[in-house]
Amino acid sequence: MVNLAGIVHLSTVHRTRDNRIYNKECGALLDAGYQCVLVVRGERDEPGPVAIRALPTPANRLIRLTTMQLRAWRELDRLKPRLVHIHDPELIPLAWLWSRLRGALCVFDAHEDLVKQIATKRYLKPWQRTAARLYARLLTCWADRGMDAVVAATGPIAEGFSNPRTIVVHNYPWLRDFQATPAPVPGRMVYTGDLTEERKLSFMVDLVHLVRQRVPSAHLVLAGAVVGEAARRVASSSFDGELVKHLGLLPPSDVPAVISSAQLGLILLEPLPNYLTSLPTKLFEYQAAGVPFVASDFPHWRATFGEQAGVFIDSEDLVASADVVGELVQNPERCRGLGRNGRAAVEVAHNFEHEAEKLVGLMRELGLVP
C-alpha cells in the first residue's frame, strides 16, 4: 500500500482550523518532520504544509453519522495513511474498522469526558440521557481497548482510560503565538470562545453592566460564535457595540492580540460535571498574554492555578462577583502583577512546546519516524 499521507487527523465535528487539532497537534507534527493531512469540515480543499481535505458540512446530525462517515472512509482510502488520529467519539467505530482492515494504526483524541458531557445536553429527555450515557460508555470502552493509543486533553480525562498507551497532551498555548507586550485598555474585559449560556453569556453581560456603575470605563469584548437559541437572544438584545462588543468568530492567529488588549480575561462556566474538572484553554491563553483571569470558583481550578495569576469568583452570585471585578479593574498595578505571574507560569510549564514533545514521542513509540 502506497501511503500518500503519513498521518491523517480526522474530524467530522470540529471547525476547519480548530486550534487544538490544526494549529497545535498538526503543527507539532509538521515541526517534527512528519507528513500530516487534516480531513475535516470545510468549504474546499486547501494545499499547504498541513493540507486540508474538505468534507461538506452536514445539514443535520443524521447526515453527519451516515453520509459524512462514508465520505470520511473514502478519503482515508485515497490518502492511505499509516496512522489515523480521530477527534470525535462518533468516529471510533469507523476508524477502528478502517485501520484494522487496512493495516494502519489508530489514535483517539479525547477532548472531553464523554460520559460527563451528557449532563450538558439539556435538550435530552430522561430516557434519551440514559441511552446516551450507555452509548458514551460503550464508545469509551471501545476506544480504550481497540485503539493503538489514546491522547487525553486533561489528567482527569486520561483517568477514564486503562489503555497502556494513554498520554495527556494538555491544550496549552504555543508560547510563540503570545509574544506581544500586554497593552490593556482600561476597563476592558475579554472572553474568547463559543458564546453559550453554559458558558455564562448572560451572566457576563449582566456583570459588565453592574461593574459599569462603579467603573465608567468598564466594557466587555467577546470573540466567538454565538451558539444556541438562548445565546442568540442575549446577543440580539445586548450586543450594542459599546458596552458589549462582539467581534465574531476569529481565526486563532487573531486571538492573542484581542486578549493582549484586555485588563481582565473572563472564564465563567456553569457548574456542570464535565466543566468542574476541565482545564479551559482560555485560562492558559490569558496567562500567556500576561492578562489576569477572572474564573468560576471551582475547586479543581483553584487547586491547579492558585491565586497568583487571577481571582476566583462565585459565578452564581452576580452582585458579589461585580464587587470583586470592580475592585480589580480599579487596581491596574495588581492586574499587572497577576499578569506577570501568569506569564511566568506558562513559560515554565504550561506551554504547548512541552506538550508537542509528548505527542511526537508517542508517534515514535508507535513506530512512526519522519
BELJO-V896361 format. One record per residue. PHI is phi in whole degrees, 0 to 359 (* if undefined). PSI is psi in whole degrees, -180 to 180 (NA if undefined). Layout:
PHI;PSI + PHI;PSI
This chain:
*;126 + 274;123 + 271;116 + 275;-17 + 215;127 + 296;-46 + 228;133 + 244;126 + 265;132 + 232;131 + 210;137 + 252;3 + 246;-43 + 284;161 + 292;161 + 306;-48 + 247;50 + 310;133 + 298;-45 + 295;-43 + 283;-58 + 283;-54 + 283;-35 + 265;-64 + 288;-49 + 296;-38 + 297;-40 + 296;-42 + 294;-41 + 299;-45 + 300;-33 + 276;-2 + 99;7 + 277;151 + 270;122 + 226;135 + 236;140 + 253;120 + 257;116 + 200;165 + 300;137 + 186;170 + 279;-31 + 201;158 + 296;145 + 226;122 + 287;165 + 155;177 + 306;-42 + 250;100 + 291;144 + 251;125 + 255;114 + 276;133 + 255;142 + 294;147 + 287;123 + 288;149 + 287;-27 + 203;175 + 295;-36 + 299;-44 + 295;-38 + 298;-35 + 273;-7 + 239;-79 + 301;-42 + 295;-37 + 293;-39 + 297;-43 + 297;-40 + 297;-42 + 301;-47 + 296;-37 + 293;-39 + 297;-40 + 296;-34 + 290;-40 + 275;-30 + 51;56 + 288;159 + 280;-25 + 217;135 + 250;127 + 244;108 + 259;154 + 236;4 + 234;131 + 303;-34 + 293;-15 + 271;-4 + 302;-51 + 300;-46 + 299;-50 + 294;-39 + 298;-47 + 294;-45 + 299;-45 + 294;-35 + 288;-38 + 287;-30 + 257;1 + 70;31 + 254;171 + 265;156 + 219;132 + 236;136 + 254;130 + 258;109 + 269;98 + 286;-32 + 220;165 + 284;107 + 298;-42 + 293;-46 + 294;-28 + 298;-27 + 302;-31 + 297;-22 + 277;-10 + 273;78 + 291;-17 + 283;-12 + 284;138 + 284;160 + 308;-45 + 291;-33 + 292;-37 + 296;-42 + 297;-46 + 296;-40 + 295;-39 + 296;-42 + 298;-43 + 294;-38 + 297;-42 + 295;-38 + 298;-46 + 295;-40 + 298;-43 + 295;-41 + 299;-46 + 296;-41 + 298;-42 + 266;-26 + 259;-19 + 276;152 + 287;-23 + 196;159 + 234;132 + 249;120 + 251;146 + 280;-20 + 216;164 + 299;-48 + 302;-35 + 293;-43 + 299;-31 + 296;-18 + 278;1 + 237;143 + 250;0 + 307;127 + 297;-21 + 256;55 + 257;122 + 235;159 + 255;122 + 242;97 + 296;153 + 272;48 + 287;159 + 281;152 + 291;127 + 300;-35 + 296;-20 + 276;-13 + 237;70 + 253;-10 + 289;143 + 289;133 + 305;135 + 226;69 + 293;131 + 278;126 + 307;130 + 83;-2 + 277;126 + 249;139 + 233;142 + 226;131 + 239;132 + 140;178 + 302;138 + 259;106 + 222;166 + 288;-30 + 296;-25 + 258;25 + 63;41 + 298;-54 + 296;-33 + 297;-44 + 298;-41 + 296;-46 + 296;-36 + 298;-47 + 293;-32 + 298;-45 + 292;-44 + 297;-34 + 299;-30 + 295;-27 + 261;-36 + 238;100 + 302;-25 + 276;-6 + 298;133 + 203;163 + 238;130 + 245;125 + 244;137 + 227;116 + 157;172 + 278;139 + 277;119 + 239;123 + 101;151 + 296;-42 + 298;-43 + 293;-36 + 295;-35 + 295;-42 + 298;-43 + 298;-45 + 292;-28 + 263;-18 + 236;-19 + 279;92 + 261;-4 + 82;-5 + 238;-67 + 287;-40 + 233;113 + 249;130 + 250;120 + 271;-8 + 83;-170 + 277;119 + 256;151 + 295;147 + 307;-31 + 294;-21 + 269;-14 + 293;-43 + 305;-39 + 294;-38 + 295;-46 + 296;-41 + 296;-18 + 275;-2 + 268;149 + 275;-33 + 220;145 + 251;128 + 262;139 + 215;93 + 239;128 + 228;154 + 294;146 + 283;61 + 272;153 + 308;-45 + 284;-19 + 279;-33 + 299;-32 + 249;15 + 281;168 + 231;85 + 301;135 + 304;-35 + 299;-36 + 302;-41 + 284;-36 + 293;-41 + 301;-45 + 295;-41 + 299;-33 + 276;-2 + 74;29 + 247;129 + 292;147 + 260;154 + 238;114 + 233;156 + 300;143 + 275;74 + 266;135 + 306;-41 + 296;-40 + 293;-44 + 298;-42 + 293;-34 + 283;-43 + 255;-22 + 64;-161 + 238;27 + 270;-17 + 236;4 + 181;-173 + 232;153 + 250;139 + 231;157 + 281;97 + 281;14 + 257;-6 + 240;100 + 294;-45 + 295;-47 + 298;-39 + 296;-42 + 296;-36 + 298;-47 + 296;-47 + 294;-41 + 300;-43 + 296;-40 + 291;-42 + 299;-32 + 276;4 + 235;75 + 298;-30 + 294;-42 + 296;-41 + 302;-44 + 296;-40 + 295;-44 + 298;-41 + 297;-42 + 296;-41 + 298;-42 + 296;-44 + 298;-40 + 297;-40 + 295;-39 + 291;-39 + 296;-34 + 283;-46 + 220;-41 + 271;60 + 226;156 + 282;-15 + 303;-40 + 289;-42 + 294;-35 + 301;-37 + 298;-36 + 291;-41 + 295;-45 + 295;-37 + 299;-38 + 295;-42 + 301;-42 + 293;-39 + 297;-33 + 279;-1 + 95;10 + 264;117 + 243;129 + 295;NA
